[in-house]
Amino acid sequence: MKSIPRDSRWCATPVAAGTLRRWLTDRGSLTARLERHAGPIKVKVLFQGLRRVNQDEAFLFASSSARVLVREVLLLRGSKPLVFAHTVVAPGALRGAWRSVTALGTRPLGAALFADPRIARFPLRQKKLPLSHPLHRRAAAQLKRLPPPLWARRSIFAAGNSPILVSEVFLPAIHDL
């Protein structure tokens, strides 16, 4: 990709404070960082299939009615959910640069992204998700109690001209690490 698509609904500059700020701004593999702090991390696939993009993801695709491949997983320490991850890929890219995404199963996407030097990562953006945000609602559905607004980060990865959008929502247990 030659230019960074505009994502005006998420902040480019860090706004969270404390230890959460480090989680939100670290440009390395989130799974690898979690493993350094928490030990082995399990990936639980919650959903993988076609769905419409969320309204604040439409900037990267043709329109807000675009159907894309969505992969949603939980990153867990034992049975404790730490992160809800949401990946969006245009269906056409699944025949090309991102064809391996559909075959990941319970393997983390980050391992594949950071192992391939041809994949470029655009800057991280962050947002405090209100309870009404679709990512907050889907992440909260995995918890026993409704959490307050949750912090999330997202970035675009590109292989050639094919982007994917990865959003990671930090769940309350992240504060225990």
N, C-alpha and C positions, 0 to 999 in steps of 0.2 A: 504494500500500500504506500502510495506516495505522500499522502497527507493524513493527518489525524482527523477522523470525523468529529464533528462538534457534539459534545455531551454537556449541555448547559445545565442540566438538572442535578448533577453531582459535582462536588467541589474538587478543584484541582489542588488547593492548598490544604494542608492538614488543619483540622479544626478540633479534633478530639484531644483530650489531655491525658496525662498519666501513662500508665503501662499500655493502655489500649492504643494509644497513638503509635507506639512501636509496631504493634500488630498491623495497624492500618497502613503504615508507610513502608514496611519492609518489602523490597522489590524481589526478593528471592522466592523460592517455592514455599508456599504456606504449609504444605504437608510436611516438608523437610523440617521447617522451623517447629511445627507442632511436635514432631518426633523428638527433636532435641530437648524440648521442654517437658514432654509428657510421656515419652516412650512410644511403643508401637501404636500406630493409628489405624483404625479400621475404616473402610469406606462402605457405607450402606446406601445402595441405589434406591431412591424413593420413586423416581419417575424418569422414563426416557421415551420420548415420542414427539409427535408433531403437536404444536400448540401455537396460538397467536402470540406475538411478542407483547411484552408489557409496554405500556404507553411510553415509559422513559427509555425503552430500548429501540424504538422505531427510528431514531436518528441513524442507526447503522444499517437499516434494512429499507426496502422499498416504501413501506407504509406501516401504519399501526395495525393493519389487517393482515400483514405478512404472516404466513405460517412457516415456522422454523423448527428445527430439531432442538428440543430442550432436554437437558440432562440435569437432574437434581439429585444431590447426594448429601448425606450427613457424614462428617468426619467425627469419629468417636474415639474416646479414650475409654477402653472397656465398653461399658454400656452408656457412658455419659456423653451426650452430644456437645461438641465444642463449636462446630462451624456447619452452617448450611450453605452449600455451594450450588450455584445455578449457572449453567453454561448454555449459551445460545449460538447455534450454527445455522447458516443458510443451507437449505437442502442441497443446492447445487454444489456447495463446497464438500459435501460428503462423498462425492464421486472423485474428488481431487485431493487437495491438501489435507483435509480433515477426515478422510475415510476411516481412520483408525478410531475415531471417537465412538463410533457405534459398537466397537468390539472391546471397549475397556472393561466392562463388567465391574468388578469391585476393585480394580486397580485405580490409583489416583491419576487424574488428568495431569496434575502438576509434574509428575515424573516424566511424562511424554513431552510436555511443553518445554521443560528446562533441559532436556537431553538433546534436543535438536537445535543446533546453532543457526539454522535457516529461519527459525521462528523469531520474530521481533515482538517485543512487548512495548506497548505504548504506555504513557504515564498512568499511574494509579489515580483514581478519583475516589472520593468517599462521601458518605451521606448518613445522617441519622434517620433511619427509616421510621416513619410514623406507623401506628398500629393499622392504618388503612392501606399501607403499601402492600402490593401483592407478594413481594418477597418476605415481608414481615409476617403476613398471614400464613404463608406456606411453612416458614421456619417455625413459627409459634405452634403450628399444628403438631409438631414433633415433640413438644414439651408438655409436662404435666400441668404447668400453670402459665397463664398468659404473661409474657414478659413485657416490660416497659418498651419504649422505642429502642430499637437495636441499631448499633453501628454496623455499617457494611462498607466494603471497598469493591471496586470493579476496575477491570482494565481490558483493553482490546489486545488480542494477540493476532499476529498476521503471518501467514505463510504465503509469500507472493502477494497476490491481490485478494486473498481470501481471509476475511477476518472472522474471529469468534469473540464473543463477549463473555467474560467470566466474572461473576459477582459472588462475593463471599460475605455471608452474614455471620457476625460474631455473636454467639449465644452466651447466656450468663455464665456458664461454667468456664469460659475462657479466662475470667478474672481469678480463677483458682490456680492458674499456672504461673 
